[in-house]
Amino acid sequence: MKIVDKIENVGHYEVYDDCVIIGRDTRIKNGMISNGNQILSKTNGEFEIIREGAYFYFTAFKDGFLHYEKEGDPIQFTNSNGSIIVTPENHYFSPLHNLPVKDEIVITNMDKDFVQKHYFLDSKEFSNKQECVFYPHLNNSQHYCGFNKRESWIEIINKQSQDSYRKVNIRIGELKMDRRENPLLDSNILFIPLSGGAVAKFNCNSDSIEWTNQEFEEQYVSYNSNNSYLYQHFGRGINQICKVSGKTVNQINFSKSLNEEFHSSGSIWCSDDYIITKDLQSGKFCVLGADNLEPLYLEFVIKQGFAESPITFQIMKNNIYVLGKDNVLREYQMN
């Protein structure tokens, strides 16, 4: 693995298709950045400035991007054909709440009585918005889902069906949803973390539990997945669970597999080829093979470590992007 690029003053970036969209602030040399004054795109190694001017938030959308200059300003859509105003004032979006294919986003409106209403926007025409019964914590091309981990229930809306809203209790014997971890929405399936380190596969179409894995007991675990496997991360290592059968097929223990001390914490990031996990103490991240959990690289980035964010690491084919707390976006290329 070799580093092929460094971009400074980056506050937010998104990877999709074969493009990286990067938001930065050219006015700041040190310190954390939450907004900026320049948005770039990088495709096949070539940079293009796609906006010069202040922005508060931005996110890729369709063949362009959404942004507003100041919080509460009208949301604008920009692509190669120019810019249009999408919403009135006082509509909001989170750049972290978007589909990987960037063709739908949740828009929130706060009225004068501070009542929030939520919409699904899948068109540049705001008149086509669809109002939602609840704010979706999880969103993919098949379903919207909300949940209450304390009371152990989920809400589900099937996007292809009319009047499909329903609320389902999630209790398996004495097990209920883990309050600290979010479920994973994967097509028509929810993988639901349960208390005591267990995890269940829930079918959203049939409202049924397909399997429960109770092979592993740990006080705290986090999860991520790719097309074939669910990965259960517990600090000292990772379990690899078959998504079809629910059986644990592989495990790595870092102390036995790495030549130096490494204790992973928080989230893990997955693609069909690679698994990435980080050590906040050492400022290092580890890249593993997705099929066999074989350690491929252990790389130091920065002593301050990494933010706990979906954009800290992103994977595009054989390139890995890392945003450190120094606001430097590093691009690594796998050998």
C-alpha positions in Angstrom: 0.0 0.0 0.0 1.4 3.4 -0.9 0.1 7.0 -0.4 -0.7 8.7 -3.7 -2.2 12.0 -2.7 -2.8 14.4 0.3 -5.3 17.2 0.2 -5.3 19.7 3.1 -8.1 21.6 4.8 -10.8 19.0 4.0 -14.0 19.0 6.1 -16.1 16.6 4.2 -15.8 14.2 1.3 -17.9 11.6 -0.5 -16.9 8.7 -2.7 -19.4 7.3 -5.3 -19.1 5.6 -8.7 -15.6 6.6 -9.9 -15.6 10.1 -8.4 -14.6 11.7 -5.2 -16.3 15.0 -4.2 -14.2 17.0 -1.7 -15.2 20.1 0.4 -12.4 22.2 1.8 -11.7 25.6 3.3 -8.7 27.4 1.7 -8.7 30.1 4.4 -7.9 27.8 7.3 -4.4 26.3 8.0 -5.0 24.7 11.3 -8.0 23.5 13.3 -11.1 21.5 12.6 -13.2 22.4 9.6 -17.0 21.9 9.4 -17.8 23.9 6.3 -15.8 25.6 3.6 -15.4 27.7 0.5 -14.4 25.3 -2.2 -15.8 22.0 -3.6 -13.7 19.8 -5.9 -14.3 16.6 -7.8 -11.6 14.1 -8.6 -12.1 11.6 -11.3 -9.4 9.3 -12.7 -6.7 11.4 -10.9 -7.9 14.7 -12.4 -9.2 17.6 -10.2 -12.0 20.0 -11.2 -13.3 22.9 -9.1 -17.0 22.6 -9.1 -17.8 25.4 -6.7 -15.9 28.5 -5.5 -17.9 30.1 -2.7 -19.1 29.5 0.9 -21.1 26.4 1.8 -22.4 25.1 5.1 -23.2 21.5 4.0 -23.0 19.7 0.7 -23.7 16.2 -0.5 -23.6 14.4 -3.9 -27.0 14.0 -5.5 -28.0 12.7 -8.9 -25.4 14.0 -11.4 -24.4 17.0 -9.2 -24.6 18.1 -5.6 -26.8 19.8 -3.0 -25.6 22.5 -0.7 -26.7 25.6 1.2 -24.5 28.5 1.9 -25.7 29.1 5.5 -27.9 26.9 7.7 -31.5 27.6 7.0 -30.8 29.0 3.5 -32.6 27.5 0.5 -31.0 24.3 -0.7 -29.4 24.5 -4.1 -28.7 21.8 -6.7 -25.6 22.3 -8.9 -24.4 20.3 -11.9 -22.6 21.0 -15.2 -25.7 22.8 -16.4 -25.7 25.3 -13.6 -27.6 25.8 -10.3 -31.2 25.8 -9.3 -33.0 26.5 -6.0 -34.5 23.2 -4.8 -36.3 24.2 -1.5 -37.6 27.2 0.3 -35.8 28.5 3.4 -35.6 26.4 6.6 -35.1 23.0 5.0 -32.2 20.9 6.1 -30.3 17.8 5.2 -27.4 15.8 6.6 -24.5 15.0 4.2 -24.1 11.7 6.2 -27.7 10.6 5.6 -27.6 9.6 1.9 -27.7 6.5 -0.2 -24.4 5.3 -1.6 -25.8 5.7 -5.1 -26.7 9.3 -4.2 -30.1 9.4 -5.8 -32.2 10.1 -2.8 -31.9 12.1 0.4 -34.0 13.0 3.5 -35.0 16.7 3.7 -36.3 18.1 7.1 -38.4 21.2 7.4 -38.7 23.1 10.7 -41.8 25.2 10.8 -42.4 28.4 12.9 -43.7 26.3 15.8 -40.5 24.2 15.7 -42.4 21.1 14.4 -40.3 18.9 12.1 -41.6 17.3 9.0 -39.5 14.9 6.9 -39.5 14.3 3.2 -37.8 11.8 0.8 -36.3 13.7 -2.1 -35.6 11.6 -5.2 -36.0 14.3 -7.8 -34.6 17.8 -8.3 -38.2 19.0 -8.3 -39.1 19.6 -4.7 -42.8 19.4 -5.6 -42.3 15.7 -6.1 -41.2 15.2 -2.5 -42.8 12.4 -0.5 -43.6 13.0 3.1 -42.5 10.4 5.6 -44.4 9.1 8.7 -41.2 9.1 10.7 -37.5 10.2 10.5 -35.7 7.2 9.0 -32.6 6.2 10.8 -31.9 3.7 8.1 -32.5 4.1 4.4 -31.8 2.0 1.3 -33.3 1.4 -2.1 -35.9 -1.0 -0.6 -37.0 0.4 2.8 -37.0 3.2 5.3 -36.6 2.1 8.9 -36.7 3.8 12.3 -36.2 2.2 15.6 -36.3 2.6 19.4 -33.5 0.6 21.0 -34.6 1.1 24.6 -38.1 -0.3 23.9 -36.8 -2.7 21.3 -39.0 -2.0 18.3 -38.5 -1.0 14.7 -40.6 0.9 12.2 -40.5 -0.2 8.5 -41.8 1.4 5.3 -41.5 -0.5 2.0 -40.8 2.0 -0.8 -42.5 -0.2 -3.4 -45.8 -0.5 -1.5 -48.6 1.9 -0.6 -49.6 2.1 3.1 -46.8 -0.2 4.1 -46.0 1.4 7.4 -45.7 -1.0 10.3 -44.1 -1.3 13.7 -42.5 -4.6 14.9 -41.3 -5.6 18.3 -37.8 -7.2 18.4 -37.5 -9.5 21.4 -36.0 -13.0 21.2 -36.4 -14.8 24.5 -34.7 -12.5 27.0 -32.6 -10.8 24.3 -33.6 -7.4 22.9 -31.9 -4.7 20.8 -28.5 -3.5 21.9 -28.9 0.2 23.0 -25.4 1.1 21.8 -25.4 -0.1 18.2 -27.6 0.5 15.2 -29.1 -2.2 13.0 -27.8 -2.7 9.5 -30.3 -2.4 6.6 -29.2 -4.5 3.7 -31.7 -4.8 0.8 -34.7 -6.6 2.4 -32.8 -7.6 5.5 -32.1 -6.0 8.9 -29.1 -7.3 10.9 -30.1 -6.4 14.5 -27.5 -6.3 17.3 -28.9 -7.9 20.4 -27.8 -7.7 24.1 -24.9 -9.8 25.2 -23.1 -9.8 21.8 -25.8 -11.8 19.9 -27.1 -10.7 16.5 -30.3 -11.6 14.5 -31.2 -11.5 10.8 -34.7 -10.0 10.3 -36.6 -10.2 7.0 -38.4 -6.9 6.4 -40.8 -8.5 3.9 -42.0 -11.3 6.1 -41.4 -9.6 9.5 -39.6 -12.8 10.7 -36.3 -13.7 12.3 -34.4 -15.9 9.9 -31.6 -16.7 12.3 -29.9 -15.7 15.6 -26.2 -16.0 16.2 -25.4 -16.4 19.9 -22.0 -18.0 19.4 -20.1 -15.0 20.8 -20.5 -13.2 24.2 -18.9 -9.8 24.6 -19.9 -6.6 26.4 -19.5 -4.3 23.4 -19.5 -5.1 19.7 -20.1 -3.1 16.5 -21.0 -4.3 13.0 -20.7 -3.8 9.3 -21.2 -5.9 6.2 -20.5 -6.5 2.6 -22.3 -8.6 0.0 -21.3 -12.0 1.6 -20.5 -11.5 5.3 -21.5 -9.7 8.5 -18.5 -8.6 10.5 -18.8 -8.5 14.3 -16.0 -6.3 15.8 -15.1 -6.5 19.5 -12.0 -4.4 20.0 -9.5 -7.3 20.3 -10.6 -8.8 17.0 -13.3 -9.4 14.4 -15.8 -12.3 13.8 -16.9 -13.1 10.2 -20.5 -14.4 10.0 -22.1 -15.9 6.9 -25.1 -13.8 6.0 -27.1 -16.8 4.7 -26.5 -19.3 7.4 -25.8 -17.1 10.4 -22.7 -19.2 11.3 -19.4 -17.7 12.4 -16.9 -18.9 9.7 -13.8 -17.0 10.7 -12.2 -14.9 13.4 -9.1 -12.8 13.8 -7.5 -11.9 17.1 -5.2 -8.9 16.7 -2.8 -9.9 19.4 -2.1 -13.2 17.7 -2.1 -12.0 14.1 -0.3 -8.6 14.2 3.4 -8.1 15.1 2.7 -5.0 17.2 0.1 -4.0 19.7 -3.2 -2.9 18.1 -6.5 -2.4 19.8 -9.4 -1.5 17.5 -12.2 0.8 18.7 -15.6 2.0 17.4 -16.7 1.4 13.8 -15.3 -0.8 11.0 -15.5 -0.1 7.3 -16.2 -2.7 4.7 -16.1 -3.4 1.0 -16.2 -6.7 -0.9 -12.4 -6.7 -0.9 -11.2 -5.0 2.3 -12.1 -4.5 5.9 -10.6 -1.4 7.7 -10.4 -0.9 11.5 -8.6 1.8 13.5 -6.7 2.2 16.8 -7.4 5.5 18.5 -4.4 5.1 20.8 -1.7 4.6 18.2 -3.3 6.6 15.3 -3.0 3.6 13.1 -5.4 1.8 10.9 -5.4 -1.9 9.7 -6.5 -3.2 6.3 -7.6 -6.8 6.2 -8.8 -9.0 3.4 -12.6 -9.3 3.4 -12.7 -13.0 2.5 -10.2 -14.4 5.0 -9.5 -11.5 7.5 -5.8 -11.7 6.7 -4.0 -8.5 7.8 -2.6 -6.8 4.7 -1.3 -3.4 6.0 -0.9 -1.6 9.3 -0.5 2.2 8.6 0.2 5.1 10.9 -1.7 8.3 10.0 -1.7 10.8 12.9 -1.4 10.6 16.6 -4.6 12.6 17.2 -6.4 9.6 15.6 -9.6 9.6 13.7 -13.2 10.9 14.1 -16.0 8.3 14.5 -17.7 9.1 11.2 -18.8 7.2 8.1 -16.4 9.4 6.1 -13.3 8.7 8.1 -12.5 5.9 5.8 -14.0 5.2 2.4 -13.1 2.6 -0.2 -13.2 2.9 -4.0 -12.0 -0.2 -5.8 -8.3 -0.5 -4.8 -8.1 3.0 -3.3 -8.6 3.8 0.4 -9.4 7.3 1.5 -8.6 8.4 5.1 -9.6 11.7 6.7 -7.7 12.4 9.8 -8.4 14.9 12.6 -5.8 17.1 11.0 -8.3 17.7 8.1 -5.9 16.1 5.7 -7.5 13.7 3.2 -5.0 10.9 2.4 -5.4 8.6 -0.6 -3.8 5.2 -0.5 -3.5 2.7 -3.3 -3.4 -1.0 -2.6 -0.6 -2.9 -4.3 
